[in-house]
Amino acid sequence: MAQSFKRKQVREMTKATDTEVYQLLEKWQIPYERVDHKAVYTVAEIDFSIDGTDVKNLLMKSKKSHHYYFVICPGEKRLDIKALAKELGEKQLSFASEAELFELLGLERGSVTPLALPHDREQRITLVIDEVIDQSEKIGFHPNINTATLVIAFRDFQRFLSNLSIEPHYLTIPEKQPEA
């Protein structure tokens, strides 16, 4: 008697690489300046400056709806996560786990970058960009590794997103107020 087995298809995420970023930037003719530096895991560890806006990149998730949000805001901003959740129509937000970061974007802790969004083939992530970021300036992102930063014009970053059919949501991301 023959048994039939259904094969469970598991799509394994591959690690995001800097090479794929450079290939896309070249393909789409997006100019950039590369700044090499020691590995940095948080904005607080940055000990160099770039000709552009310093930003922090966060992958957040909702507790109940299981939506993911890639949040880009100024590096010095102290994000009010509760207020942001309310702004996005969510009850609660938390940081995505390292496993989720790898599963969705092929990234490891410390290398969170929107330049890995090509890995989000199922478009499970909503991109949220803080309106206070000056779009006439340049902006810096890791090229899927945390030992370099690529500085590109914000309009070229928007073109990068457009080539991926990603429409970012612009809003003023709430800032945590200092405790009195």
ABEGO torsion letter per residue (X at the ends): XBBBBBBBBBBBBBBBBAAAAAAAAAAAGBBBBBBBBBBBABAAABABBBBEBBBBBBBBBBAAAGBBBBBBBBAABBBBAAAAAAAAGBABBBBBBAAAAAAAAGBBBGABBAAAAAABAAGABBBBBBAABBAABBBBBBBGBAABBBBBBAAAAAAAAAAAGBBBBBBBBBBBBBBX
